[in-house]
Amino acid sequence: MILDIFYITLIIFAIIAIQTNVLRNAVIYLSVFSLLCSVVYLFHGAPDVAIAEAVIGCTLSTILYLVALKKYSIFTVYYRCLSNDLDEITMLKTEKNHMKSVLTKFARTQELQLDMINTTSNFKQIIASTSYDVIIFHSNKGIWIHGLKNSYQYNELIRYFYEEIDLTIHTHYIDEGDINSAIGE
């Protein structure tokens, strides 16, 4: 009877791991699946196989997958509103929420986790002190987006903006050379 419960939970965790949209959750579900497999091996009288499954399948492979996902899956966006006028900031807040929803959809399509950081730092400070994928400066004149030209994620974001999203906001793509003249910092 208890073995049947383990079989059913094995099937449930296998299906959940396949159906989830978040890779990190899929890795965790597979880790639980592997742990349950090692318990089933114990019930069948194979302690050596159970230990191997617990150590390799549950522990080592989970750690390796999570480390690999950590290195690739975070999409870091620095966001700065360039206005000091309270009325203008309120107006830009709607556009910021729209931009955040667009970036969230993009991150989901790329299987990334969006890390949107509000900042008051200027462009040179962000570049000098942080690791970023995209820097967004927002004002009443539009939105300026900067990213590394050799970044796969940045290039995919630009393609996503042009091909799949109908943005109602004015967007500019800039590099380090023309940032100061573009945003007036």
C-alpha positions as CSV (number, residue, x, y, z in Angstrom):
1,M,0.0,0.0,0.0
2,I,2.7,2.5,0.9
3,L,4.7,1.5,-2.2
4,D,1.7,2.4,-4.3
5,I,1.6,5.9,-2.8
6,F,5.3,6.3,-3.8
7,Y,4.5,5.1,-7.3
8,I,1.7,7.7,-7.6
9,T,3.8,10.5,-6.3
10,L,6.6,9.5,-8.7
11,I,4.1,9.9,-11.6
12,I,2.8,13.2,-10.2
13,F,6.3,14.7,-9.9
14,A,7.3,13.5,-13.3
15,I,4.2,15.2,-14.9
16,I,4.7,18.4,-12.9
17,A,8.4,18.6,-13.9
18,I,7.4,18.3,-17.6
19,Q,4.5,20.7,-17.4
20,T,6.2,23.6,-15.5
21,N,7.2,26.7,-17.4
22,V,10.0,27.7,-15.0
23,L,13.2,25.7,-15.5
24,R,14.3,26.2,-11.9
25,N,11.1,24.6,-10.6
26,A,11.5,21.7,-13.1
27,V,15.0,21.0,-11.7
28,I,13.6,21.0,-8.1
29,Y,10.7,18.7,-9.1
30,L,13.2,16.3,-10.8
31,S,15.3,16.3,-7.6
32,V,12.2,15.3,-5.5
33,F,11.4,12.7,-8.2
34,S,15.0,11.3,-7.8
35,L,14.7,11.2,-4.0
36,L,11.4,9.3,-4.2
37,C,13.1,6.9,-6.6
38,S,15.8,6.2,-4.1
39,V,13.1,5.5,-1.4
40,V,11.4,3.0,-3.8
41,Y,14.8,1.3,-4.4
42,L,15.1,0.9,-0.6
43,F,11.7,-0.7,-0.5
44,H,12.8,-3.1,-3.2
45,G,15.9,-4.1,-1.2
46,A,18.5,-2.3,-3.2
47,P,20.3,0.0,-0.8
48,D,23.3,0.4,-2.9
49,V,21.3,1.6,-5.9
50,A,19.2,3.9,-3.5
51,I,22.4,5.5,-2.2
52,A,23.7,6.0,-5.7
53,E,20.4,7.6,-6.8
54,A,20.3,9.9,-3.8
55,V,23.9,11.0,-4.2
56,I,24.1,11.3,-8.0
57,G,20.5,11.9,-9.1
58,C,19.2,13.9,-6.2
59,T,22.2,15.9,-5.1
60,L,25.0,16.3,-7.7
61,S,22.8,16.6,-10.8
62,T,20.5,19.1,-9.0
63,I,23.4,21.3,-7.9
64,L,24.9,21.2,-11.4
65,Y,21.6,22.1,-13.1
66,L,21.0,25.0,-10.6
67,V,24.5,26.4,-11.0
68,A,24.1,26.2,-14.8
69,L,20.7,28.0,-14.6
70,K,22.0,30.6,-12.2
71,K,24.8,31.6,-14.7
72,Y,22.4,32.0,-17.6
73,S,18.9,32.6,-16.5
74,I,18.9,36.0,-14.8
75,F,18.0,38.9,-17.0
76,T,19.1,42.1,-15.2
77,V,17.5,45.3,-16.2
78,Y,18.4,48.7,-14.6
79,Y,15.6,51.2,-14.8
80,R,15.9,54.9,-14.2
81,C,13.2,57.6,-14.5
82,L,14.9,60.9,-15.7
83,S,12.2,63.2,-14.4
84,N,12.0,65.1,-11.1
85,D,8.5,66.5,-11.7
86,L,5.9,64.6,-9.7
87,D,3.1,64.9,-12.3
88,E,5.4,63.6,-15.0
89,I,6.6,60.7,-12.8
90,T,3.0,59.7,-12.3
91,M,2.4,59.8,-16.0
92,L,5.5,57.8,-16.7
93,K,4.5,55.2,-14.1
94,T,1.9,53.8,-16.5
95,E,4.5,53.5,-19.2
96,K,6.9,51.9,-16.7
97,N,4.3,49.2,-15.8
98,H,3.7,48.6,-19.5
99,M,7.5,48.2,-20.1
100,K,7.8,45.9,-17.1
101,S,5.0,43.7,-18.4
102,V,6.7,43.6,-21.9
103,L,10.0,42.6,-20.2
104,T,8.3,40.0,-18.1
105,K,6.7,38.4,-21.2
106,F,10.1,38.5,-23.0
107,A,11.8,36.9,-20.1
108,R,9.3,34.1,-20.0
109,T,9.7,33.4,-23.7
110,Q,13.5,33.2,-23.2
111,E,13.1,31.1,-20.0
112,L,14.8,33.9,-18.0
113,Q,14.1,35.4,-14.6
114,L,13.6,39.1,-14.8
115,D,15.5,41.2,-12.3
116,M,14.3,44.8,-12.7
117,I,16.3,47.2,-10.6
118,N,15.1,50.8,-10.0
119,T,18.1,53.1,-9.8
120,T,19.1,56.7,-9.4
121,S,22.6,56.2,-10.7
122,N,23.7,57.7,-13.9
123,F,24.7,55.7,-17.0
124,K,28.5,55.8,-16.3
125,Q,28.0,54.6,-12.7
126,I,25.9,51.7,-13.7
127,I,28.3,50.5,-16.4
128,A,31.3,50.9,-14.1
129,S,29.9,49.2,-11.0
130,T,27.4,46.6,-12.0
131,S,26.7,43.6,-14.2
132,Y,23.7,44.3,-16.4
133,D,21.9,43.0,-19.5
134,V,19.9,46.1,-20.3
135,I,19.9,49.7,-19.0
136,I,16.6,51.7,-19.5
137,F,16.4,55.5,-19.1
138,H,12.8,56.8,-19.2
139,S,11.7,60.4,-19.7
140,N,8.9,62.3,-21.3
141,K,10.9,62.3,-24.5
142,G,10.8,58.5,-24.7
143,I,12.7,55.4,-23.5
144,W,16.4,54.9,-24.1
145,I,17.6,51.3,-24.0
146,H,21.2,50.3,-23.8
147,G,22.7,46.8,-23.9
148,L,25.9,45.1,-25.0
149,K,25.8,44.6,-28.7
150,N,27.4,41.1,-28.4
151,S,24.8,40.0,-25.8
152,Y,22.4,37.4,-27.1
153,Q,19.7,38.4,-24.7
154,Y,19.9,42.1,-25.7
155,N,19.7,41.3,-29.4
156,E,16.7,39.0,-28.8
157,L,15.0,41.8,-26.8
158,I,15.4,44.2,-29.7
159,R,14.1,41.6,-32.1
160,Y,11.2,41.0,-29.7
161,F,10.4,44.7,-29.5
162,Y,10.4,45.1,-33.3
163,E,8.6,41.8,-34.3
164,E,6.3,40.8,-31.6
165,I,5.3,43.9,-29.5
166,D,3.4,46.9,-30.6
167,L,4.9,49.5,-28.3
168,T,3.0,52.7,-28.0
169,I,6.1,54.4,-26.5
170,H,9.0,56.0,-28.3
171,T,12.0,53.7,-27.9
172,H,15.6,54.5,-28.8
173,Y,18.5,52.0,-28.9
174,I,21.8,53.7,-27.9
175,D,25.4,52.7,-27.3
176,E,27.9,54.2,-24.8
177,G,29.1,56.9,-27.3
178,D,25.8,58.7,-27.7
179,I,24.2,58.1,-24.3
180,N,25.1,61.5,-22.9
181,S,23.9,63.4,-25.9
182,A,20.7,61.3,-26.1
183,I,19.5,61.6,-22.5
184,G,21.2,64.9,-21.6
185,E,23.2,63.6,-18.6
